[in-house]
Amino acid sequence: MRKALLLLAAIAAIAMIAWLAGGNRQAIARARAESVALATQRDSVLSVVAQRETERVQLAARADSFQTEAQALRDSIGRMEQERAEAQRGVRRIRTVGALQARLRQAFPELGPGGWGVTTVPVHQGDTIGIEYLMVPAWFAETFVIDHQNAASWRAQKDQLLAVDSLRGAVIALQDSITRLVAANSEAYQTGYQAAYASYQDLSKRHIAELKKPRIRLGAAIGLVGAAGLGLVIGRAIR
């Protein structure tokens, strides 16, 4: 009987130790599950960040392409303006009526090769020397008026478009600054998140290591001692 009671006390002690170990295993399992969940969440966040960074790089490349194209168009406008100024100087250098007639026929092909008569009108009556005039149909004069109005309107439009382009360039510069600030903030948050994640993982590993260490709480120790003592007392009583 004494041996049986001692065996019972030992079994109680082993059961208490197993219960304590089971509690630690549950705590370890919870800590590991939390660590895995956080790692999964971190990987998901990093995947989204990487995808958005890829999209940002692609959009930035497209924006650079558009900027290059816009600059090429600005350069072409400058060349067109130089060509226009040179063509105007070429007209100013015409010295004969025949050359002027040829240039007019080139500029206004709708009148055909004829309709460009030339006459001389004396400045004063009786003068033998006068001023040469080109003779064109009267209503053809409206073409000169319309072209003059169009030229004035196009010059005004050009000035407005140049102003818009200048403002657009300023807006793009501000947007680039905002984009850089947002990227810097995102990088700072990501760095902080990574630091917090690393700190948590380290703390979790240390916590699990502590849980794995064998230890007996005061209440459990008292229970074990009581069980063992009870077995010894009963054993002595029945000896």
CORPE-V393048 format. One record per residue. N is the residue number from 0. RES is the residue in one small letter. PSI is psi in whole degrees, 0 to 359 (NA if undefined). Layout:
N/RES/PSI  N/RES/PSI
This chain:
0/m/318  1/r/316  2/k/324  3/a/321  4/l/319  5/l/320  6/l/321  7/l/317  8/a/319  9/a/320  10/i/320  11/a/319  12/a/316  13/i/321  14/a/321  15/m/317  16/i/318  17/a/322  18/w/317  19/l/317  20/a/322  21/g/321  22/g/319  23/n/321  24/r/321  25/q/317  26/a/320  27/i/317  28/a/318  29/r/316  30/a/318  31/r/320  32/a/317  33/e/320  34/s/316  35/v/318  36/a/317  37/l/321  38/a/319  39/t/316  40/q/318  41/r/316  42/d/322  43/s/316  44/v/315  45/l/323  46/s/316  47/v/317  48/v/317  49/a/319  50/q/316  51/r/326  52/e/321  53/t/316  54/e/320  55/r/318  56/v/317  57/q/316  58/l/321  59/a/322  60/a/319  61/r/319  62/a/319  63/d/320  64/s/316  65/f/321  66/q/319  67/t/318  68/e/318  69/a/319  70/q/323  71/a/320  72/l/321  73/r/318  74/d/321  75/s/324  76/i/319  77/g/318  78/r/320  79/m/322  80/e/321  81/q/318  82/e/320  83/r/316  84/a/320  85/e/320  86/a/322  87/q/319  88/r/327  89/g/321  90/v/320  91/r/335  92/r/358  93/i/134  94/r/348  95/t/153  96/v/323  97/g/316  98/a/324  99/l/320  100/q/318  101/a/320  102/r/322  103/l/318  104/r/324  105/q/321  106/a/328  107/f/73  108/p/347  109/e/339  110/l/351  111/g/187  112/p/339  113/g/191  114/g/19  115/w/57  116/g/160  117/v/138  118/t/161  119/t/127  120/v/119  121/p/147  122/v/315  123/h/152  124/q/131  125/g/350  126/d/143  127/t/345  128/i/132  129/g/198  130/i/133  131/e/137  132/y/143  133/l/138  134/m/115  135/v/160  136/p/143  137/a/314  138/w/355  139/f/342  140/a/331  141/e/333  142/t/318  143/f/320  144/v/313  145/i/316  146/d/322  147/h/317  148/q/317  149/n/317  150/a/317  151/a/318  152/s/318  153/w/324  154/r/317  155/a/318  156/q/320  157/k/316  158/d/318  159/q/318  160/l/322  161/l/321  162/a/317  163/v/318  164/d/321  165/s/315  166/l/320  167/r/320  168/g/320  169/a/319  170/v/317  171/i/319  172/a/318  173/l/318  174/q/322  175/d/319  176/s/317  177/i/317  178/t/319  179/r/321  180/l/316  181/v/318  182/a/320  183/a/318  184/n/316  185/s/318  186/e/321  187/a/316  188/y/318  189/q/319  190/t/316  191/g/320  192/y/318  193/q/320  194/a/317  195/a/320  196/y/314  197/a/319  198/s/318  199/y/317  200/q/319  201/d/315  202/l/321  203/s/318  204/k/317  205/r/322  206/h/316  207/i/320  208/a/320  209/e/320  210/l/329  211/k/342  212/k/132  213/p/128  214/r/153  215/i/127  216/r/164  217/l/313  218/g/318  219/a/320  220/a/318  221/i/319  222/g/317  223/l/313  224/v/318  225/g/316  226/a/316  227/a/317  228/g/318  229/l/320  230/g/320  231/l/317  232/v/314  233/i/323  234/g/317  235/r/325  236/a/326  237/i/3  238/r/NA
